[in-house]
Amino acid sequence: MASFAKWATLILIASLLAGCATSGGSLCSGWQPIRPTRTEVSTMSTETKREVVTHNSWGEKRGCWKP
């Protein structure tokens, strides 16, 4: 029974570590600038506009995209 517990523990640890693997992509992988239309901007709340500017500034500072 002790052998089963050791194997079960090993398999559990291995599966948890496999979930932490990275794809090797860049910092910018999976991110794009948010470019709302004028109509969308006119209906956005101030907080949403602030979040869009923060997101886009983050990407620009890191060279992920240009303004």
C-alpha positions in Angstrom: 0.0 0.0 0.0 2.9 2.4 0.7 4.1 1.9 -2.8 0.7 2.9 -4.2 0.8 6.1 -2.1 4.2 7.0 -3.3 3.2 6.5 -7.0 -0.1 8.4 -6.4 1.9 11.3 -4.8 4.4 11.3 -7.7 1.7 11.4 -10.3 -0.1 14.2 -8.5 3.0 16.3 -8.2 3.9 15.7 -11.8 0.5 16.8 -13.0 0.5 19.9 -10.9 4.0 20.9 -12.3 2.9 20.2 -15.8 0.2 22.9 -15.4 2.9 25.5 -14.7 4.7 25.0 -18.1 5.0 28.1 -20.3 4.5 28.2 -24.1 7.7 30.3 -24.6 5.8 33.2 -26.1 6.8 36.8 -25.6 5.5 39.2 -23.0 3.1 40.6 -25.7 1.7 37.2 -26.8 -2.1 37.2 -26.6 -2.5 40.9 -26.2 -3.6 43.5 -28.6 -4.4 47.2 -28.4 -8.0 48.2 -27.7 -9.2 50.6 -30.4 -12.8 51.5 -29.8 -14.9 53.3 -32.4 -16.1 56.9 -31.8 -19.5 55.5 -31.1 -18.1 53.1 -28.5 -16.1 55.9 -26.9 -19.1 58.1 -26.6 -21.0 55.4 -24.6 -18.1 54.3 -22.4 -17.9 55.2 -18.7 -15.0 57.2 -17.5 -13.7 54.2 -15.7 -13.8 52.1 -18.9 -12.0 54.8 -20.8 -9.3 54.9 -18.1 -8.8 51.1 -18.3 -8.5 51.3 -22.1 -5.8 54.0 -21.8 -4.0 52.1 -19.1 -4.0 48.9 -21.2 -2.9 50.6 -24.4 -0.1 52.6 -22.5 1.2 49.3 -21.0 1.5 47.7 -24.4 3.2 50.8 -25.9 5.7 51.1 -23.2 6.8 47.5 -23.6 6.9 47.8 -27.4 4.1 45.4 -28.0 2.3 47.8 -30.4 2.5 51.4 -31.6 0.0 54.1 -30.9 
